[in-house]
Amino acid sequence: MNVHQFYDEGLAQASYAIISQGQIALIDPGRAPKPYLDFAASHHARISVIIETHPHADFVSSHMELYELNEAPIYTSSLTGAEYPHIPFDEGDRIPLGNVVLQAIHTPGHSPDSISVLLLDEQGQPHALFTGDTLFVGDVGRPDLRKDAGNIQAEADILARQLYHTIREKLMKLPHNVRVYPAHGRGSLCGKNIGDDRYSTIGREIRENYAFQPMTEEAFVALILDQLPFVPKYFPYDVKLNKRGAAPFLPSIKAIPTLTALTELASGIMIVDGRAAEQFRSGHVPGSINIPDGPRFETWLGSIISPDERFYLLAVDQDHLRTLLEKAAKIGYEQLIEATLPITDGPLKSAHFDPAHFAEHQQEYHIVDIRTRQESASKPIFENAIQIPLPELRERLNEIPTDKPIAVHCAGGYRSAIGSSIVAAALTGTAVEDMGTNIVDFERAAD
């Protein structure tokens, strides 16, 4: 018996293969099936079980495609209301896999239909727990994602109370040496303070995880609901898509047409330019939004663009377009792409930011701080800055005056590239400048 973790850095998402006597069980597979098929081939084993711990909000699973390719049954809780072919996998149900056993534990809290999967070793002893989004290293799953999505919808405080009992009545009763394999690591928006390690143990979480410490149910609910991260626009969309089962990965990407000239872009359709910020500033299509390729491209694409919007996707060449297409497909957004277009330049240049001039004439600018509320409160940089978190920027543009040049900043430069392009695309006729990495020097000066 062996456990292998697959890890997607862009989404901080972990999936797992358990292999025993030539059979493989996959837990929470990501959108691209190739890593799992290659793993099976390299081990001369067969994918015989696919398990979904819950309908994921932050990525699209390949469970349906893997089912069609391998004829391996999909197991998930009957509470999910899954619309794809599946076998109910609920509290106490067991699946034999070679000489080990997988057992379902109903662990509501992150969602009402969450299960964790307990791996019983060759002697029938608990060996590992695959916790989905219920338990992370040093953290637990946020309970506020199922108000408007899923087969069972629930308010955050109700799910937080369920999570309180899940931890104390189920997880804490497991042997301390049981390994914990979560579905996410640091950087995921499914938790608020996930640790750096990729796995843990029940004993370590009992000692170190804030959610496991002695407290009343009321205190727990208040703690869990405090300072939750923002909810990206794509999260409810992915829950519904995972409940149905996504279309095959590569065919979905290949179906997207490629344009050859800027003149082929139709008016009225959003344009997402995935080039580096410097390239975008040097020349871009008027009205386009710059979401540079980077470690969180998928998250920001799904946070800025709503799942009811169609858009063009631009990048510097076909290779970069393919990379961005695959990233978009990981959250199911390839279905929203009207067409792609390679672009090396455009007719419009961005306003230039001069840090020396800005330092001497701050009063001549409207400064827009697009960091999170927690960041802005803990590290104020400019007095009287207009604070609008980036995920809310498109909806709150009317709060930005246009009688002065606008300087946009975040904490390090990546988000301000996105934010300044959003503001410039909407507030034409006003100079909009991206402070970029210069913000680091101004933050030091403010300390």
Buried (B, 14 or more C-beta within 10 A) or exposed (E): BEBBBBBBEBBBBBBBBBBBEEBBBBBBBBBBBEBBBEBBEEBEBBBBBBBBBBBBBBBBBBBBBBBBBBEBBBBBBBBBEBEBEBBEBBEEBEBEBBEBBBBBBBBBBBBBBBBBBBBBBEEEEBBBBBBBBBBBBBBBBBBBBBBEBBBBEBEBBBBBBBBBBBBBEBBEEBEEEBBBBBBBBBBBBBBBEBBEBBBBBBBBBBEEBBBBEEBEEEEBBEBBBEEBBBBBBBBBBBBBBBBEBBBBBEEBBEEBEEBEEBEEBEEEEBBBBBBBBEBBBBBBBEBBBBBBBBEBBBBBBBBBBBBEEBBBBBBBEEEBBEBBBBBBBBBBBBBBBBBBBBBEEBEBEBBEBEBEEBEEEBEEBBBBBBBBBEBBEEEEBBEEBBBBBBBBBBEEBEEBEBEEBBBBBBBEBBBBBBBBBBBBBBBEEBBBBBBBBBBBEBBEEEE
